[in-house]
Amino acid sequence: MKEDMIATEKALAAALKDIGTALHTIGAGPASGSAREYSTAKANYYYGKAGEDVKEWLAELDRIIEANNIADGRKVAVAAAHLRDAVAEWYEVDKANINRYTDNNPGSFIRRIRARFTSNAQKDQWYAELHQLKQTPGQSVDDYANKFQRLQ
């Protein structure tokens, strides 16, 4: 069910991009260099409570950022707008240390929020799942690879 929703969100994001490209091609879209942001897809708020998975929330946030065509320079602000309670307080204290949304950099929003809000129990569970992961008979290589990537 959740995988179907993710696939639907990805399809909608791709369709929005195609529509934007088509509009630009016929001259009805934004001028080149100034891509238009949308507000069609919405992400859930993240509270950092037990039972919430920061990795899943970030994946959802990435999908809405892509679907809404959010500019690189605004990704952190959009992410911060979806933080609540303890996570919002953490962000206010830590935002001076955040200099970009994503990449392999200590100042990355994604890296910092994962480090702060991924519990040791979640890390242990992911580690165990990763080491127990085996391709089952009849399982496609793509399906196996997707599960492997989700656990990394």
N, C-alpha and C positions, 0 to 999 in steps of 0.2 A: 504494500500500500504506500509506504513512505517512498520507496524507489519509484513508484509510478508518479507520485507528486513531484519528485526531483526531476524525472524525465520530462514531465509536463512543463515545469518551470524553465528547464533548459530549452525546450522547444519554443516556448513563448519568448524567451530572450532572443533566440535566433530569429524568430519571426519579426520581432521589433527591430532588430538590426537590419533585416532585409527590407522592411518598410522604410526605415530611415535612408538606406542606400537608394531605394527606388525614388523616394521623394527628392533626394539630393540630385539624382540623375536627371529628373524632369524639371529641376529648378525650383521646386517647392520646399526643399529642405533647407537647413541652415547652411550658411556659407562655409566653405572648406576652412578647416582650422578652428572653427568654433562649433563643436558638436553640441547638439541640444540635449539637455538632461530631461528625463521624464520622471514622473512620480507614479507610475502605474503599478509597480510591484512594491509590496510592503514587507518588511522584516519584523519578526517578533522582537520584543524588548528582551534584554539579557540582564538578569538580576544577580547571577552568581550563586544561586541557591543550590542546595543539595538536590541531586537529580537532574540538574541542568548540565548539559554537555557543551563546553565552550567550543569544542571542535565542530560540533554539529551546527551551533549558532553561527560560527564564522563561515561555514560552508553556505548556509542560508543567506547570510549577509553578502557574500561574494556573488551569489546568484542575483540578488536584487540590485547590487551595484552594477553588474553587467547589464541586466535588463533595463535599468534606468539610465544607462550611459553616463554614469557619474565620472567626472573628470578626476584624474589622478590626484590633483591638489586638494580635492574636496572629500576624498574617501575617508580620511580620519574623522572629519567633522560629521559626516553622515553616520559613521559607526558610533561615534560618541553620542549622537542624538538618540541612539537606541539602547543606551546604558541606563540602568536604574539602580537605586539603593546603594549597596556596598560597592558595586562595580563602578557606578558613576562617581562615588567618592574617591575610589582608587584612581580613576582617570584624572580627576581634578588635581590630585596630588602628583601624579606621574606624568602629566601631559608635557611638561618641559623636557622630558627625556624621550619623547616620541617625535621622530622627525620624518616619518613616512608611514604609509599604510602597510606595505608588504615588501619583503625581500629578506635575504639572509643577513640581517643587520641588527645589532643590539637595540637600535632605536626604532625598530619596526613595531607598529601597533599590534600586529598579529603575534609576533614573537613575545612581546611583553605581556599581553593579556593571557596568552596560553601559559606562560611561565607562572603567572600569578594565580590563575583560576582553574588550572588542571590539577585535580587532587591526586595524591599518591595512589589512592585506590583505583582511580581511572587509569593512571599510567601502568599500574600492575596488571589490571584487567586487559589493556591493549597489548601489553607485552606477552601475556599468556596466550591471548587469541592469535597473535602474530606467529608465535612458535608452534601453535597447534594447527595452524592453517594448512590444509592439504587440499589439492584439487581432487574432487570427487569424480567417480565415473559418470560420464555424461555431462559434466560441467564444462562449459566453454572456457577457453583460455582467457577470453575477454572478461568473463564474469569472475574468474579466479584472480586475474590481474587487478580488477577493480576492488575486490575485497582486500587484496594485499595492499594496494595503495591507500585505502581508507584507514588501514591499521598502522601505517608508517607514521 
